[in-house]
Amino acid sequence: MRARLAAVLLLSVAASVAVAVLMVQLYAHSSTQSFARARDQVSGACEDIRAAWRYYGSGWTGPATAVADAGFRADLRAVLATALDGQAGIVGGIWQPDRGLLASLPADPSRLPPTPAWRAAAAASAERDEDAAVQAAEAGDPVVVAACRLGGPVPKLVAWAARRLQSGTGLTEMRLGLVVLLALVVGMAVMLSWLIASWSRHVGRIETALAGYAAGGDRALPLLPATGEWELDRIVAALNMASERLDAAQRESSALAVRVAASERLAALGRVAAGMAHEIRNPIAAMRLRAENALAGDDQRRRAALGTILEQVFRLDRLITELLAMTQGRAPEPVALDLADVLRRTVREYEAAAERRQVELSVDAPAGTMVYLDPAMIGRAVGNLVQNAIDAAPVGGHVVVAGDATADRIVVSVSDDGPGIGGGLRARLFEPFVTGRADGIGLGLAIARELASSHGGTLELRDSDAGACFVIELPGERVCR
C-alpha cells in the first residue's frame, strides 16, 4: 500500500512537472508569435508610410532642399497621420541622416520608443538601402522597429514604424497557473504523505500486536483495536472474528489432544503390559512345570529342572535389563574413536552365535575414520541389529556390517540375506515387544532406535534386494575433522 501511494505521488509530481513545462513552452511560443505579428505590423506600417509618401511626392513642386521648411515638415506629419491612421499602438517617424528626425507621430518625443532603437533601424536601412528591423526594450517592455527607404525627390529620407509589446501579456496568467499547479502538487504530496504515515502507523500497531502474539499468548490471535480507517477496520474486524473462531478451535483441539494423549498412553501401557505379561508368563509357566516334575522325580530330574529354571530366570533378568535400558535413557558420553575398530569389536562378541547358526559374519569399514561416539551405546545398538540379523539369516547365510563417514553424515548398516520383514510387521517394527520370532523379546530394535536418537541420529529399515537392511545414520558433526 505504501509503495503504491508513493508511486501515485511520484506520478502526480511527474505529471505536474510535464504540465508546467508545457505551460512555459506555450508561453514562449506565444511570445514568439507576438513578436512575429508585431514585426509584420510595423513592416506593413512602414510600407503604408512609403505609399503615402509616394502619393505626396507625385505632385512635388518644391526644391529638394526644402527639408528645413516648416511647412514641409508639417506635410510629413500629415503623411504619417494618413499612413498610421487606424493602426492602434503603432508610432512612426521620418528621418534623414543629415537632419535627424524630421517628423513623428505622435509629435511628443516622450511617447516615442527610445532613440537608439529607431535610429539604429533607420541608419541600417539608409546604409544598406533596404528595409531593416530591430528589437529593443523600453522600461522592461520589448519594442519592435521597422525602417524603410522612401526615395523620391528628397534624398535619403527613411521612414520607421515601431510598436511596444506588453511583456506581461500572458505572463501573469502563466505564473498564476504555475502557482496553482505547485499548490496542488504540494497539497497532494501532503495528503498522500499523511495517508501513508497514517496507514503505516495503523499497520505498525497491527504488526506489533501480531508480533506480541508470536512471542507467546493464550489466544489463537490477539484482539485488535479499531483504527478509525474504514478499510482497515474491515480487515481488523475480519481478523478479530477469525481470532475468536481460532481460539474456540484451539480450545477444542487442546481438549481433544489431551484425550488423545491419554488414550495413546493407555494404549501404549496396555501394549507394554500385554507384552510384559506374555514375556513373564512363559518363563513362569516353564519354571512351574519343571518344579512340579522335580518334586515328583529323582535327583537327576531335579537337577535338570533346576537348570531349566535358571535359564528362565536368566531370560527374565535379560527382559528386565532390556526394559531398564530402554526407559532410563542416559546421555551419551562421546569420545574420539575409530569407527571400523568399534564395529569389529562389536561383531567379535557375536561370532560364537554366528558359528552356531552357521552364518558368515563380516565387517566392511575403512580404517582410520575417526568419529565422536559413545562406544558402549553405539556398540549396543549395532549389537542388537547384528543379533537380529544372525537370527534371521538362513543356514549358510551372510550378515554384513558396513560403516563409513562423510563430511555431513555417518552411516552404519547391518544387512542379512534372510526372508526379510513382512509388510504387516513394518508399520510396528520399532515398537516395544513387537517381534517376528516366537523366542524374541521385541525390544532390540526399540532400544537400538533410542540409542541412535540419543546421538542425534536415526534408525530405519531400507529396501534391499534380499533379506533386511537396517541403517543407522548420524549427523556429520560427530565426524572428527
MIZASE-436587 format. One record per residue (C-alpha): x, y, z. Coordinates in steps of 0.02 Angstrom, whole numbers, plus 50000, padded with zeros to 5 digits. Each point is the difference from the previous one (the first is absolute). Layout:
N
NODE      X      Y      Z
NODE      X      Y      Z
...
This chain:
481
NODE      X      Y      Z
NODE  50000  50000  50000
NODE  50137  50122  50046
NODE  50097  49960  49843
NODE  49846  50027  49892
NODE  49959  50167  50082
NODE  50181  50055  49978
NODE  49989  49949  49817
NODE  49840  50103  49981
NODE  50089  50149  50079
NODE  50148  49984  49883
NODE  49886  49985  49849
NODE  49903  50154  50056
NODE  50159  50101  50021
NODE  50062  49941  49829
NODE  49833  50047  49920
NODE  50004  50171  50084
NODE  50177  50032  49941
NODE  49949  49952  49823
NODE  49852  50120  50008
NODE  50112  50140  50066
NODE  50126  49972  49860
NODE  49858  50001  49874
NODE  49933  50164  50070
NODE  50171  50082  49989
NODE  50024  49938  49823
NODE  49828  50063  49950
NODE  50040  50170  50076
NODE  50166  50006  49907
NODE  49914  49949  49840
NODE  49868  50134  50030
NODE  50136  50131  50028
NODE  50086  49948  49839
NODE  49836  50014  49907
NODE  49970  50171  50076
NODE  50170  50060  49940
NODE  49966  49932  49827
NODE  49830  50087  49989
NODE  50074  50162  50065
NODE  50140  49990  49870
NODE  49873  49973  49861
NODE  49894  50145  50064
NODE  50143  50127  50009
NODE  50066  49941  49831
NODE  49826  50027  49927
NODE  49989  50171  50083
NODE  50168  50047  49925
NODE  49934  49949  49828
NODE  49846  50107  50031
NODE  50111  50150  50040
NODE  50097  49968  49838
NODE  49839  49990  49900
NODE  49935  50162  50077
NODE  50166  50085  49962
NODE  49994  49945  49819
NODE  49827  50072  49985
NODE  50060  50161  50078
NODE  50158  50007  49893
NODE  49906  49971  49836
NODE  49949  50186  49995
NODE  50164  50067  50070
NODE  50041  50180  49945
NODE  50123  50056  50132
NODE  50188  49989  50001
NODE  50086  49843  50067
NODE  50079  50100  50141
NODE  49833  50050  50075
NODE  50022  49886  50149
NODE  50034  50150  50112
NODE  49835  50079  49954
NODE  49871  49994  50139
NODE  49860  49970  49876
NODE  50091  49850  49926
NODE  50018  49924  50172
NODE  49815  50029  50031
NODE  49965  49907  49838
NODE  50109  49857  50059
NODE  49897  49988  50158
NODE  49844  49996  49892
NODE  50077  49857  49900
NODE  50031  49907  50163
NODE  49825  50034  50062
NODE  49927  49936  49837
NODE  50105  49842  50001
NODE  49978  49956  50185
NODE  49818  50044  50014
NODE  49906  49858  50083
NODE  50156  49901  50048
NODE  49987  50004  50189
NODE  50158  49985  50099
NODE  50117  50040  49854
NODE  50104  50158  49997
NODE  50112  50058  49860
NODE  50113  50135  49932
NODE  50101  50061  49852
NODE  50187  50020  50021
NODE  50143  50068  49896
NODE  50182  49965  50045
NODE  50051  50184  49978
NODE  49849  50080  50086
NODE  49948  49866  50124
NODE  49817  49975  50043
NODE  49894  50108  49885
NODE  49827  49946  50056
NODE  49920  49876  50118
NODE  49831  49938  50053
NODE  49966  50035  50139
NODE  50097  50162  50001
NODE  50043  49984  50186
NODE  50175  49921  50007
NODE  49964  49922  50171
NODE  49869  49889  49920
NODE  50120  49933  49871
NODE  50107  49845  50023
NODE  50179  50026  50061
NODE  50105  50096  49873
NODE  50136  49866  49981
NODE  49868  49874  49948
NODE  49918  50092  49856
NODE  50162  50092  49951
NODE  50091  49831  49985
NODE  49863  49933  49886
NODE  49995  50161  49896
NODE  50189  50009  49985
NODE  50010  49817  49948
NODE  49867  50028  49865
NODE  50087  50158  49936
NODE  50171  49917  49996
NODE  49947  49839  49914
NODE  49862  50080  49896
NODE  49878  49865  50054
NODE  49869  49970  50132
NODE  50064  49963  50176
NODE  49924  49944  50166
NODE  50068  50001  50179
NODE  49938  49949  50171
NODE  50033  50101  50158
NODE  49928  50024  50173
NODE  49911  50148  50079
NODE  49967  50000  50186
NODE  50010  49810  49999
NODE  49881  49982  49852
NODE  50063  49938  49831
NODE  49991  50121  49852
NODE  50000  49948  49816
NODE  50059  50131  49872
NODE  49995  49987  49809
NODE  50082  50128  49881
NODE  49988  50023  49812
NODE  50072  50123  49869
NODE  49872  50122  49929
NODE  50090  50056  49841
NODE  49925  50138  49891
NODE  50054  50180  49978
NODE  50070  50020  50177
NODE  50157  49893  50018
NODE  50040  49884  50145
NODE  49830  50007  50083
NODE  49966  49848  50110
NODE  49833  49956  50078
NODE  49985  49896  50156
NODE  49858  49922  50098
NODE  50006  49923  50173
NODE  49888  49908  50122
NODE  50025  49963  50182
NODE  49944  49830  50065
NODE  49934  49969  50175
NODE  50126  49881  50077
NODE  49874  49948  50131
NODE  49871  49942  49873
NODE  49963  49820  50048
NODE  50144  49997  50124
NODE  49888  50038  50149
NODE  49878  49863  49950
NODE  50144  49878  49975
NODE  50075  50043  50168
NODE  49830  49982  50083
NODE  49976  49831  49916
NODE  50172  49942  50058
NODE  49962  50058  50178
NODE  49834  49908  50000
NODE  50084  49845  49927
NODE  50137  50007  50133
NODE  49868  50021  50137
NODE  49907  49847  49934
NODE  50160  49898  49996
NODE  50047  50053  50176
NODE  49824  49965  50062
NODE  50000  49830  49916
NODE  50171  49961  50072
NODE  49944  50051  50175
NODE  49839  49899  49986
NODE  50087  49845  49933
NODE  50139  50015  50128
NODE  49872  50016  50139
NODE  49906  49851  49929
NODE  50160  49896  49989
NODE  50052  50050  50176
NODE  49825  49965  50069
NODE  49988  49829  49918
NODE  50178  49959  50049
NODE  49960  50043  50181
NODE  49842  49894  50000
NODE  50085  49855  49911
NODE  50147  50015  50121
NODE  49881  49983  50148
NODE  49924  49844  49921
NODE  50175  49929  49968
NODE  50050  50037  50179
NODE  49846  49913  50066
NODE  50031  49849  49890
NODE  50185  49998  50047
NODE  49951  50001  50183
NODE  49889  49850  49966
NODE  50145  49912  49911
NODE  50105  50023  50157
NODE  49871  49904  50100
NODE  49818  50008  50049
NODE  49849  49901  50052
NODE  49889  50054  49856
NODE  50007  49935  49823
NODE  50018  50182  49939
NODE  49995  50164  50098
NODE  49847  50111  49995
NODE  50047  50155  49900
NODE  49932  50175  50040
NODE  49907  50102  49869
NODE  50108  50121  49900
NODE  49870  50126  49943
NODE  50038  49959  49819
NODE  49848  49918  49921
NODE  50100  49888  49883
NODE  50121  49944  50135
NODE  49861  49975  50127
NODE  49918  49875  49881
NODE  50162  49900  50002
NODE  50016  50021  50189
NODE  49822  49939  50025
NODE  50034  49849  49890
NODE  50160  49961  50097
NODE  49909  50015  50167
NODE  49863  49884  49939
NODE  50130  49877  49940
NODE  50087  50016  50169
NODE  49840  49954  50091
NODE  49972  49849  49888
NODE  50182  49945  50013
NODE  49996  50022  50188
NODE  49847  49888  50013
NODE  50079  49874  49881
NODE  50162  50005  50101
NODE  49909  49965  50162
NODE  49907  49857  49920
NODE  50161  49935  49922
NODE  50093  50010  50166
NODE  49863  49904  50088
NODE  49999  49872  49860
NODE  50192  49986  50005
NODE  49991  49967  50188
NODE  49873  49862  49972
NODE  50101  49927  49855
NODE  50162  50006  50102
NODE  49914  49915  50145
NODE  49931  49868  49883
NODE  50170  49973  49920
NODE  50082  49985  50170
NODE  49870  49874  50054
NODE  50020  49905  49836
NODE  50190  50002  50015
NODE  49987  49946  50181
NODE  49883  49861  49947
NODE  50119  49941  49865
NODE  50148  50004  50120
NODE  49900  49912  50135
NODE  49942  49868  49876
NODE  50177  49975  49938
NODE  50070  49992  50175
NODE  49863  49878  50054
NODE  50037  49890  49850
NODE  50188  50006  50024
NODE  49988  49966  50187
NODE  49862  49869  49992
NODE  50096  49881  49886
NODE  50155  49987  50112
NODE  49891  49985  50156
NODE  49897  49863  49918
NODE  50159  49908  49948
NODE  50074  50016  50176
NODE  49838  49939  50080
NODE  49993  49849  49887
NODE  50181  49957  50033
NODE  49979  50025  50188
NODE  49850  49884  50004
NODE  50096  49868  49902
NODE  50148  50020  50118
NODE  49892  49971  50153
NODE  49937  49839  49927
NODE  50167  49938  49930
NODE  50170  49945  50053
NODE  50161  50101  50024
NODE  50042  49998  49815
NODE  49831  50071  49954
NODE  50014  50129  50138
NODE  50171  50056  49935
NODE  49932  50016  49821
NODE  49850  50097  50067
NODE  50113  50119  50095
NODE  50102  50029  49841
NODE  49843  50044  49904
NODE  49940  50112  50140
NODE  50167  50092  49998
NODE  49986  50025  49811
NODE  49827  50077  50021
NODE  50065  50111  50142
NODE  50138  50057  49882
NODE  49868  50038  49869
NODE  49899  50102  50126
NODE  50158  50092  50054
NODE  50039  50039  49819
NODE  49823  50067  49975
NODE  50014  50115  50152
NODE  50172  50059  49942
NODE  49934  50042  49826
NODE  49852  50095  50072
NODE  50113  50101  50114
NODE  50116  50038  49855
NODE  49854  50066  49898
NODE  49919  50104  50136
NODE  50150  50073  50094
NODE  50071  50090  49845
NODE  50167  50061  50065
NODE  50091  50137  49903
NODE  50140  49940  49885
NODE  50181  50034  50047
NODE  50087  50013  49831
NODE  50187  49977  49977
NODE  50110  49998  49846
NODE  50011  49823  49931
NODE  50030  49905  49839
NODE  49832  49952  49922
NODE  50069  49840  49921
NODE  50079  49946  50164
NODE  49836  50023  50096
NODE  49904  49899  49871
NODE  50129  49858  50001
NODE  50002  49990  50191
NODE  49809  49996  50003
NODE  49989  49865  49866
NODE  50132  49894  50090
NODE  49879  49977  50146
NODE  49874  49916  49884
NODE  50119  49885  49905
NODE  49958  49851  50111
NODE  49814  50024  49971
NODE  50032  50013  49812
NODE  50100  49838  50001
NODE  49859  49908  50089
NODE  49879  50061  49866
NODE  50129  49964  49863
NODE  49989  50182  49943
NODE  50147  50095  49926
NODE  50029  50165  50091
NODE  50106  50139  49919
NODE  50044  50185  50023
NODE  50022  50124  49857
NODE  50067  50166  50066
NODE  50155  50102  49953
NODE  50130  50013  50137
NODE  50049  50170  50068
NODE  49826  50080  49996
NODE  49994  50094  50165
NODE  49832  50046  50078
NODE  49932  50067  50165
NODE  49884  49866  50072
NODE  49959  49913  50164
NODE  50082  49829  49968
NODE  49887  49904  50120
NODE  49837  50072  49934
NODE  50043  49989  49814
NODE  50071  49825  50029
NODE  49839  49944  50082
NODE  49893  50074  49859
NODE  50104  49913  49866
NODE  50005  49841  50105
NODE  49810  49990  50010
NODE  49991  50018  49810
NODE  50135  49866  49976
NODE  49910  49879  50116
NODE  49836  50025  49906
NODE  50089  49976  49833
NODE  50083  49837  50059
NODE  49832  49934  50060
NODE  49917  50047  49834
NODE  50138  49933  49885
NODE  49981  49823  49931
NODE  50129  49863  50027
NODE  50150  50044  49893
NODE  49939  50180  49987
NODE  50097  50163  50014
NODE  49990  50151  50116
NODE  50097  50156  49948
NODE  50036  50147  50116
NODE  50054  50153  49899
NODE  50054  50172  50059
NODE  50061  50161  49920
NODE  50007  50186  50037
NODE  49992  50155  49888
NODE  50005  50184  50035
NODE  49814  50008  50039
NODE  49953  49829  50073
NODE  50051  49833  50075
NODE  49915  49844  49933
NODE  50002  49827  50080
NODE  49900  49860  49919
NODE  49963  49819  50050
NODE  49930  49889  49862
NODE  49959  49816  49984
NODE  49938  49883  49863
NODE  49854  49929  50098
NODE  49814  50004  49956
NODE  49985  50186  50038
NODE  49866  50095  50096
NODE  49818  49968  49953
NODE  49889  50146  49951
NODE  49883  49977  50148
NODE  50145  50015  50123
NODE  50086  50152  49926
NODE  49879  50130  50070
NODE  50028  49944  50182
NODE  50177  49935  49982
NODE  50082  50121  50125
NODE  49865  49988  50134
NODE  50043  49908  50162
NODE  49956  49813  50007
NODE  49970  49992  49813
NODE  50096  49853  49928
NODE  49989  49879  49857
NODE  50079  49853  50096
NODE  49916  49890  50127
NODE  50151  50007  50116
NODE  50031  50187  49979
NODE  49968  50132  50132
NODE  49965  50142  49877
NODE  50108  50133  50084
NODE  50161  49995  49898
NODE  49945  50116  49859
NODE  49911  50120  50120
NODE  50159  50014  50106
NODE  50110  50021  49845
NODE  49891  50142  49938
NODE  50004  50087  50169
NODE  50190  49986  50005
NODE  50016  50072  49823
NODE  49880  50141  50045
NODE  50103  50043  50155
NODE  50146  50035  49881
NODE  49890  50113  49891
NODE  49977  49866  49868
NODE  49869  49883  49929
NODE  49973  49813  49974
NODE  49894  49939  49856
NODE  49965  49847  49896
NODE  50046  50025  49818
NODE  49954  49900  49847
NODE  50119  49861  49952
NODE  50011  49874  49858
NODE  50001  49858  50127
NODE  49974  49991  50187
NODE  49995  50155  50109
NODE  50114  50152  50011
NODE  49997  50111  50154
NODE  50091  50167  49988
NODE  50059  50114  50141
NODE  50032  50176  49936
NODE  50087  50126  50114
NODE  50034  50187  49968
NODE  50166  50055  49924
NODE  50041  50106  50152
NODE  50057  49837  50083
NODE  50136  49975  49869
NODE  50175  50046  50062
NODE  50078  50133  49888
